[in-house]
C-alpha cells in the first residue's frame, strides 16, 4: 500500500473521506447557485379564450338523430334543423 494512503487511513480510522482524496471539492459547497432569470413575455400576447357555440353540422347526421350537446338533448328535424327536446 502507498505510504500516503496508509498514513491517511491511520489518521481517519480506516476510511479516507472523499474530500481529502480530492473526489469532492470544498468550493462546490461554498459556491452559490446561479439564479435563473424569468423570461418576460412582453412579445407574447395573451390569448383570451372565446366561447364558441358548438354548432353541429346537420349534414353529417340523418333526420331524427338525437344528440346531447351542452347538457341539452337536440333532435334533428326532417328540415335538417336542430330542435331542443
C-alpha positions as CSV (number, residue, x, y, z in Angstrom):
1,X,0.0,0.0,0.0
2,X,1.2,3.5,-0.8
3,X,2.6,5.2,2.4
4,X,0.5,8.3,1.8
5,X,-2.8,6.3,1.8
6,X,-1.6,4.2,4.8
7,X,-0.9,7.4,6.8
8,X,-4.4,8.8,5.8
9,X,-6.0,5.5,6.9
10,X,-4.4,5.8,10.3
11,X,-5.5,9.4,10.7
12,X,-9.1,8.8,9.8
13,X,-9.7,5.4,11.4
14,X,-9.6,3.1,8.4
15,X,-11.6,5.0,5.8
16,X,-10.4,8.1,3.9
17,X,-13.1,10.7,3.2
18,X,-13.6,11.7,-0.4
19,X,-13.0,15.4,0.5
20,X,-9.4,14.5,1.4
21,X,-8.9,12.3,-1.6
22,X,-9.9,15.0,-3.9
23,X,-13.2,13.5,-5.1
24,X,-15.3,16.4,-3.7
25,X,-14.1,20.0,-3.7
26,X,-15.0,22.2,-0.8
27,X,-15.6,25.2,-3.1
28,X,-18.6,23.4,-4.5
29,X,-20.4,23.8,-1.2
30,X,-19.5,27.4,-0.8
31,X,-20.4,28.4,-4.3
32,X,-23.8,29.9,-4.6
33,X,-26.2,28.5,-7.1
34,X,-26.9,30.7,-10.1
35,X,-30.4,32.3,-10.1
36,X,-32.2,31.9,-13.3
37,X,-34.0,34.9,-14.5
38,X,-37.5,34.6,-15.8
39,X,-38.1,35.5,-19.4
40,X,-40.6,38.3,-19.7
41,X,-43.3,37.5,-22.2
42,X,-43.6,41.1,-23.5
43,X,-43.6,39.9,-27.1
44,X,-46.3,37.4,-26.4
45,X,-49.9,38.4,-26.4
46,X,-52.2,36.7,-24.0
47,X,-54.7,34.7,-25.8
48,X,-58.2,35.1,-24.5
49,X,-60.5,32.1,-24.9
50,X,-63.6,32.8,-26.7
51,X,-66.6,30.6,-26.1
52,X,-67.9,29.4,-29.4
53,X,-71.3,27.8,-29.5
54,X,-70.9,24.2,-30.5
55,X,-72.9,24.0,-33.7
56,X,-73.3,20.6,-35.0
57,X,-73.3,20.2,-38.8
58,X,-76.7,18.7,-39.7
59,X,-75.5,17.4,-43.0
60,X,-73.4,14.8,-41.1
61,X,-76.5,13.3,-39.4
62,X,-79.7,11.7,-40.6
63,X,-83.1,13.1,-39.7
64,X,-84.4,12.0,-36.3
65,X,-81.0,11.8,-34.7
66,X,-80.9,12.7,-31.0
67,X,-77.6,14.2,-29.6
68,X,-76.7,15.6,-26.2
69,X,-75.0,19.0,-26.7
70,X,-74.0,21.3,-23.8
71,X,-76.2,19.3,-21.5
72,X,-79.3,19.6,-23.7
73,X,-80.9,17.0,-25.9
74,X,-81.1,18.0,-29.5
75,X,-83.1,16.3,-32.2
76,X,-82.6,16.7,-35.9
77,X,-85.8,17.6,-37.7
78,X,-86.6,16.4,-41.3
79,X,-85.8,20.1,-42.3
80,X,-82.3,19.5,-41.1
81,X,-82.6,21.9,-38.1
82,X,-81.7,21.1,-34.5
83,X,-84.6,21.3,-32.1
84,X,-84.1,21.2,-28.3
85,X,-86.1,18.5,-26.6
